[in-house]
Structure formats: C-alpha cells, structure tokens
Amino acid sequence: MKLVIGLGNPTSEYAGTRHNIGFICLDKWALKHKKSWSQDREFDFIQLRKAILLKPNTWMNLSGNALAEACRRWNLDDFLVVSDDLELDLAVIRIRNGGGDGGHNGLKSLFDVKLPDELKRIRVGIGRDESETARDFVLDRFSETEWENLEPRLDFVVRLIDTYINRDFNQVLNEYSNWKKSYSVAKSDGIICPKEE
C-alpha cells in the first residue's frame, strides 16, 4: 500500500502558513474528491483502497513519529512526501526520488524512520525573504498575490498525487516532465502559467 504524507504543523494557529504546504495540498486533494479526514492521536488520515493520505498531528520536527505509527498500522511499501522548500522560488515544483533533507526539520525526522532513498518527494517552493529569519518566514502566511501565483501549482500537485495513487511514481515523473516542457514553451510565448490539459 502507498502512503502520501503531507508535512506541516497541527492546530489552527499554523493553518495556511508557508511551512504547511504539505497539509494544504492534501486538504485540496480531499476537497476535490469530497473525502473527509479521520482523526487519530498521531495523525489525521484518509484510507483508500490502494493508498493512505496522512497529515501528522505531531509538530513538524516530530513527523517521523506519525510515519512510524502509520508503518505499524498499515502494510506500507511506497512513500511520497509533499513538503515546502525554502530554497526554491515561490511556486516552483521539484520532484525527486530520495535526496537530502535540505535543512527541513520534517524531512530530518522522517529519516529517523525511513532511509532517504525510500521517500519520494514533491517539493513546493515558498521562496525566501532575507529580511526575516527562516523560522519566522516559514511560519508566516502567504500574501494574496502569493496565493494567486501558488494556487494553480497546488492544483497541479493534487493532480500528481492522483497519478501517484492510481498509477506509479514513474508516471508522476513523466507527467511532471511534460508539464515542465509545456511551461517552457508557454513562457517563451509570454504566458506565465503552464498549460493544463
């Protein structure tokens, strides 16, 4: 069974903050599919026939606790992590299989449970403001203009999550590659958003 884990901090205090992109993407997926979250001590989850979607109820730097509990509860053999990335410009999407934590405390915690190469990643850029500390910046909320730029990309991430659940990660990589090509063509024609099928 597959696991899609979105990283973020629980409680309404952190809802909509930059560090909660993983939660935001999974919530958008749930809204699209009209699915409700079940609640447990370590995480909120949605159980499908072929996959579990999961939002840790631990703090970001203890996300591995939620992953460990999920591994005890379900027979999981494939893992996709959706998270923010401070080093990527706003709304830039990067996908890879494995890699380092990039200073992300949520990923560091997951690595206590699973090897980096076992965790496939969708990273969403949140940019960086040098006038703020990294900690303050990631816990801020997006401006209205930032949301306008970000939302179409988050819709694409939801599409990739669907592809991962219903197909496999190779197909996710193919879809991402095609999307990037369409974006490059559109950008050269003066269009700022990639074409959607």
Secondary structure, 3 states (H helix, E strand, C coil): CEEEEECCCCCHHHCCEHHHHHHHHHHHHHHHHCCCCEECCCEEEEECCCEEEEEECCCHHHHHHHHHHHHHHCCCCEEEEEEEECCCCCCCEEEEECCCCCCCHHHHHHCCCCCHHHEEEEEEECCCCCCCCHHHHHCCECCHHHHHHHHHHHHHHHHHHHHHHHCCHHHHHHHHHHHHHHHHHHHHCCCCCCCCC
